Amino acid sequence: MERVLVTGVSGYLGKLAAAALLAQTDAELILPVRRLPLARDVEHPVLEELAALGVRVSDEHRRRMVIVPYAPDSHAALSEALAPYPAPEIIHCAGCLDYFNENELWATNVEFTRQLLELAERTAVRRFIYISTAYSSGYIEGSVPEALHTEPERDPTIYTRTKRAAENLVAASPLATLILRPSIVIGHSRTGRYTGKQYGLYQLWSGIERLLSSTWEPDLHALAPTSRVNLLHQDAFQRALLAAREKLPAGAIVNLVSNPKTCPLMRELWDLWMDRVFRPERRYYYEAADDLPVSTMPRRQRALMALASVNIEIAAHDWRFETRGMARLGLGTSFPDATLDSVATCQDLFVSSSDKLQAYLRKFSRSHAAATAAAGAMSCPEISMASLGSATTP
Ligand SMILES: NC(=O)c1ccc[n+]([C@@H]2O[C@H](COP(=O)([O-])OP(=O)(O)OC[C@H]3O[C@@H](n4cnc5c(N)ncnc54)[C@H](OP(=O)(O)O)[C@@H]3O)[C@@H](O)[C@H]2O)c1
């Protein structure tokens, strides 16, 4: 039986990778976890993702998952724990995304990757797949090549620097390696199901839920540039991972991204909130964080922008990704690219699952009706915004 070691299974992408492998291969999965959670705390979420793929979960799936707990912060403990389960392939999904925890970013993304590579080299691993990020280039001019990156002038965050450093380690190892670089992973393209943490788009959405749902505001201000945001549905990530194992030669580096032409504009993503949930009388959109009227904005909107502006600015940068690797995966039209409609499905599920947003919608439906009537009476809302000065029009 084929054996694949997957790191980070207690996290989002590790869980998705494990479920995809259970669904589409016969492999036994070796799943190291730090700390000592109950096996079922790791097993259950993977099996839920498997069921979400339409697979009937059986005992055989359970038997194919070998959870291997080890004491964290000890390289020796990891090697010892894994010794009974030599696996010829590693899919390394563990990582740290805490932009502000520099020590943890280096320790997890770089040092842990180094340890894992050493262990792989000692134990005759044949293939090492590293899950990096589409933004590992940092801010560069032109398109993001499917090759190792040189040092950019500027990184959006230390996170991208550590992911780039890890890519360099992986590529320098004598193992057969693949580096896969997903963009921002969001829920399932058809159902909107999302079980990851509040990262990326979901960081913004949970900030919106927390800060904008207590009262109806007639005026809403948002950092909403007119640039496209590359989002990758979780089922697209799973399909691409499976295809990459089948089709890519050793040494390949692939930007796992949706078709840039179908991805929504950041401004359209805000429109979804304005049109479907908040329905303010006036919306004010800004291209850059410096344009926000910070001193006069309502307090909660200011707090939201402070929370989300780093991610919005990263997403809104003019990222142009080389996509030859995606073409080599040969997924064609079966690949669920992110579109405004598919992201709306994710947002609708987020809104319908949120008690706060549902309470907001119940409480303020009358203000909505008034706002809709007011908007109908206004002949040209864009002009009314422009006349206020700093806002750009949608
Ligand atoms: N989510 C995205 O949109 C996205 C997009 C592109 C790339 N990625 C990449 O995908 C990877 C996983 O992201 P995710 O969204 O799945 O994150 P996540 O949900 O936070 O999961 C992170 C996983 O890594 C493990 N981990 C963290 N620090 C570790 C350490 N020092 N040693 C061993 N394991 C450690 C965590 O284990 P514990 O449960 O023990 O903490 C958890 O299983 C990251 O490397 C990230 O760069 C993610």
PDBQT file of the ligand as one rigid body, heavy atoms in Angstrom, charges set to zero:
ROOT
HETATM    1  N1  LIG A 401      -5.104  29.170   4.207  1.00  0.00    +0.000 N 
HETATM    2  C1  LIG A 401      -4.714  29.749   3.084  1.00  0.00    +0.000 C 
HETATM    3  O1  LIG A 401      -5.451  30.525   2.459  1.00  0.00    +0.000 OA
HETATM    4  C2  LIG A 401      -3.342  29.469   2.512  1.00  0.00    +0.000 A 
HETATM    5  C3  LIG A 401      -3.037  29.995   1.258  1.00  0.00    +0.000 A 
HETATM    6  C4  LIG A 401      -1.785  29.757   0.719  1.00  0.00    +0.000 A 
HETATM    7  C5  LIG A 401      -0.868  29.010   1.416  1.00  0.00    +0.000 A 
HETATM    8  N2  LIG A 401      -1.189  28.511   2.639  1.00  0.00    +0.000 N 
HETATM    9  C6  LIG A 401      -0.158  27.728   3.331  1.00  0.00    +0.000 C 
HETATM   10  O2  LIG A 401      -0.718  26.521   3.770  1.00  0.00    +0.000 OA
HETATM   11  C7  LIG A 401      -0.159  26.135   5.014  1.00  0.00    +0.000 C 
HETATM   12  C8  LIG A 401      -1.270  25.766   5.967  1.00  0.00    +0.000 C 
HETATM   13  O3  LIG A 401      -2.193  26.827   6.085  1.00  0.00    +0.000 OA
HETATM   14  P1  LIG A 401      -3.550  26.578   6.851  1.00  0.00    +0.000 P 
HETATM   15  O4  LIG A 401      -4.514  27.580   6.363  1.00  0.00    +0.000 OA
HETATM   16  O5  LIG A 401      -3.898  25.147   6.827  1.00  0.00    +0.000 OA
HETATM   17  O6  LIG A 401      -3.104  26.975   8.336  1.00  0.00    +0.000 OA
HETATM   18  P2  LIG A 401      -3.704  26.453   9.732  1.00  0.00    +0.000 P 
HETATM   19  O7  LIG A 401      -5.122  26.083   9.595  1.00  0.00    +0.000 OA
HETATM   20  O8  LIG A 401      -3.325  27.478  10.735  1.00  0.00    +0.000 OA
HETATM   21  O9  LIG A 401      -2.876  25.120  10.027  1.00  0.00    +0.000 OA
HETATM   22  C9  LIG A 401      -1.534  25.167  10.332  1.00  0.00    +0.000 C 
HETATM   23  C10 LIG A 401      -1.064  23.764  10.619  1.00  0.00    +0.000 C 
HETATM   24  O10 LIG A 401       0.350  23.794  10.829  1.00  0.00    +0.000 OA
HETATM   25  C11 LIG A 401       0.636  23.201  12.097  1.00  0.00    +0.000 C 
HETATM   26  N3  LIG A 401       1.784  23.859  12.712  1.00  0.00    +0.000 N 
HETATM   27  C12 LIG A 401       1.908  25.180  12.994  1.00  0.00    +0.000 A 
HETATM   28  N4  LIG A 401       3.096  25.415  13.584  1.00  0.00    +0.000 NA
HETATM   29  C13 LIG A 401       3.742  24.215  13.647  1.00  0.00    +0.000 A 
HETATM   30  C14 LIG A 401       5.004  23.795  14.152  1.00  0.00    +0.000 A 
HETATM   31  N5  LIG A 401       5.877  24.658  14.698  1.00  0.00    +0.000 N 
HETATM   32  N6  LIG A 401       5.305  22.500  14.060  1.00  0.00    +0.000 NA
HETATM   33  C15 LIG A 401       4.454  21.614  13.515  1.00  0.00    +0.000 A 
HETATM   34  N7  LIG A 401       3.242  21.943  13.040  1.00  0.00    +0.000 NA
HETATM   35  C16 LIG A 401       2.890  23.231  13.098  1.00  0.00    +0.000 A 
HETATM   36  C17 LIG A 401      -0.614  23.435  12.931  1.00  0.00    +0.000 C 
HETATM   37  O11 LIG A 401      -0.609  22.519  13.988  1.00  0.00    +0.000 OA
HETATM   38  P3  LIG A 401      -1.311  22.859  15.410  1.00  0.00    +0.000 P 
HETATM   39  O12 LIG A 401      -2.769  22.517  15.209  1.00  0.00    +0.000 OA
HETATM   40  O13 LIG A 401      -0.615  21.977  16.345  1.00  0.00    +0.000 OA
HETATM   41  O14 LIG A 401      -1.101  24.321  15.664  1.00  0.00    +0.000 OA
HETATM   42  C18 LIG A 401      -1.688  23.169  11.886  1.00  0.00    +0.000 C 
HETATM   43  O15 LIG A 401      -1.871  21.800  11.702  1.00  0.00    +0.000 OA
HETATM   44  C19 LIG A 401       0.698  27.280   5.495  1.00  0.00    +0.000 C 
HETATM   45  O16 LIG A 401       2.032  26.897   5.324  1.00  0.00    +0.000 OA
HETATM   46  C20 LIG A 401       0.354  28.427   4.567  1.00  0.00    +0.000 C 
HETATM   47  O17 LIG A 401       1.505  29.155   4.276  1.00  0.00    +0.000 OA
HETATM   48  C21 LIG A 401      -2.404  28.712   3.201  1.00  0.00    +0.000 A 
ENDROOT
TORSDOF 0
